[in-house]
Amino acid sequence: MLKGLVTAIHVLIALSLIATVLLQSGKSAGLSGAIAGGAETLFGGKKKGLDEKLGRLTAFIAIAFAITSMVLVVWK
């Protein structure tokens, strides 16, 4: 039962990681440009600040993903 819970958390972390990577702006400003543009007018923030926050969030989620991956591999 506990392994199923860890697996469910792992899947949620994987989806979160995909979402945060897609929200980051690349060279062509991709999906982040559409969302950050609305956030800029709503919150008055700068896009660069949003990208920095998304970068830190992505790193945190990637670490959580690696940890849950290792736990699932060891817990065979």
C-alpha positions in Angstrom: 0.0 0.0 0.0 2.8 2.4 0.8 4.5 1.6 -2.5 1.3 2.6 -4.3 1.3 5.9 -2.5 4.9 6.6 -3.4 4.2 5.7 -7.0 1.2 8.1 -7.1 3.4 10.9 -5.7 6.0 10.0 -8.2 3.5 10.4 -11.1 2.3 13.7 -9.7 5.9 15.0 -9.5 6.6 13.8 -13.0 3.6 15.8 -14.3 4.6 18.8 -12.3 8.1 18.6 -13.8 6.7 18.4 -17.3 4.5 21.5 -16.6 7.3 23.6 -15.2 9.7 22.8 -18.0 7.0 23.8 -20.6 6.2 27.0 -18.8 9.8 28.2 -19.0 10.7 30.5 -21.8 13.2 29.3 -24.3 14.8 31.2 -27.2 11.4 31.6 -28.8 9.6 32.4 -25.6 7.2 29.4 -26.2 4.3 28.7 -23.9 5.7 30.9 -21.1 5.2 34.0 -23.2 1.5 33.4 -23.4 1.1 32.8 -19.7 3.7 35.2 -18.4 2.2 38.0 -20.5 -1.0 37.7 -18.6 0.8 37.4 -15.3 2.8 40.5 -16.0 -0.3 42.6 -16.5 -2.1 41.0 -13.6 0.7 41.0 -11.0 2.9 43.7 -12.5 6.0 41.5 -12.3 8.8 41.1 -14.7 9.0 38.1 -17.0 12.7 37.6 -16.0 11.7 37.2 -12.4 9.1 34.6 -13.3 11.6 32.7 -15.3 14.0 32.7 -12.4 11.3 31.4 -10.0 10.3 28.7 -12.5 14.0 27.7 -12.8 14.3 27.2 -9.1 10.9 25.4 -8.9 12.0 23.1 -11.7 15.2 22.3 -9.9 13.3 21.5 -6.7 10.8 19.3 -8.5 13.6 17.5 -10.4 15.4 16.7 -7.1 12.1 15.3 -5.7 11.6 13.3 -8.9 15.1 11.8 -8.6 14.5 11.0 -4.9 11.2 9.2 -5.6 12.8 7.4 -8.5 15.6 6.1 -6.3 13.1 5.1 -3.6 11.0 3.1 -6.1 14.1 1.4 -7.6 15.5 0.4 -4.2 12.0 -0.7 -2.9 11.6 -3.5 -5.4 
